[in-house]
């Protein structure tokens, strides 16, 4: 599934992997775009799989005319070796009947590559929050037991809120029904998390409650949240959002120009 | 999603389907799913001679592979290239999906995805695709087809129809600007494309994208010429837009017809008959 785009295959040993879950509002994907674009990360390979819908385009992060003509595919891996950071960007939806296979491919690639930890950026439908979730910050996290083992102190310091388990039948007290993890609109998030728990992977999910629409502010919120943990950017004095570089591919998110004859 | 002016835009990947973890499939469901998956498989049917050579491990010796996706691109190739009698139909791909017509469309389905080989220059392969290939079949189609073709020194050219509604630009496109051509090529493609490169944030989807992905990953030289048109269905003006590509085609083979636009008329006429409701 992973195909290197260089002569020698990249080494991911002890790297931190950041990846999006294709979820509501595409928040994770937008946040990943900000990381790749701001850190000027280098493409090292492709995820060539039949689980994603094919798409292709020119360089989404181009900064000048010279680097604009460069073909990019639905899923690619970028690295910043000096930071020991790898990023998987997914640009296409996952084919409905193949989500399970895609998760399995991801888990086995993560295992084989020897990443020290994996951060999944995701989102969930804001309108499906329960009464408890409505209050306070819209950001939540989840960690697998094996990552909790090594990052318990860091998480304690951050003081983040864990994603709540919701009762199976809200309003009813049923001793037998155990509260369940529920991430509506999260795509493969829940499946990937439970697979990682079972496979003993060090994985964390960072998610945000949001609605469809202009999700750029949500992407900034999520990437700033991630930055609190990973310290990708350190210039704290600046206004948080202006530290990130918006890629050229974000232009015309709401369609083409307006016909001048309208006015 | 609607814009300020009320236009409804299609936005990809917004509708995130739920993964139903708790849903336990029974055996019957699973069997139906398996059967359906089997039916949706892409099958390549080669003529006896070609299939024999493929079976003995010899891939198709090919230096230039031209692929036309959509009615206008396919008609363009038919008019200028396939019109001479120097072509053998060597095989076809059969694809079944939700848009395939049951019995009535049998004959049209058979001619919807055909491979042709030049009689004198057997290293030139042409494929016309006029049928719909579903999203889950695109990857498989590409893998299967390119598995039959040898990769060394291969040049892939894809002509593809597209709607101008899918084209994003800061400047408003007046009706006189369409149709127009844009190109997108892989890293291994070293030639000069005949037209402007596709600008960000525009993307290519469907079969052209699947071919580009495959070629990029396997280091094959490939270029897609995407024609953005404002006419739905076969149209001679749209077909003419592909004309610049002829210079590239002419380098590979002798084109016996002088390029005149009249040849397109016969391809358009067939649809005229059906749409005479408002004369």
Interface residues (C-beta under 8 A of the other chain):
Chain A: X3 X22 X23 X24 X25 X26 X29 X46 X48 X49 X50 X53 X54 X55 X56 X57 X58 X59 X60 X62 X68 X69 X70 X71 X73 X74 X92 X93 X95 X96 X97 X98 X99 X184 X185 X186 X187 X188 X190 X191 X194 X212 X213 X248 X249 X250 X251 X252 X253 X254 X255 X256 X257 X258 X259 X260 X262
Chain B: X1 X3 X5 X7 X9 X12 X13 X14 X16 X17 X18 X19 X21 X33 X37 X135 X136 X138 X139 X140 X142 X143 X167 X168 X169 X170 X171 X172 X173 X184 X185 X186 X187 X197 X198 X199 X200 X201 X202 X203 X204 X205 X206 X208 X209 X210 X212 X213 X214 X216 X217 X224
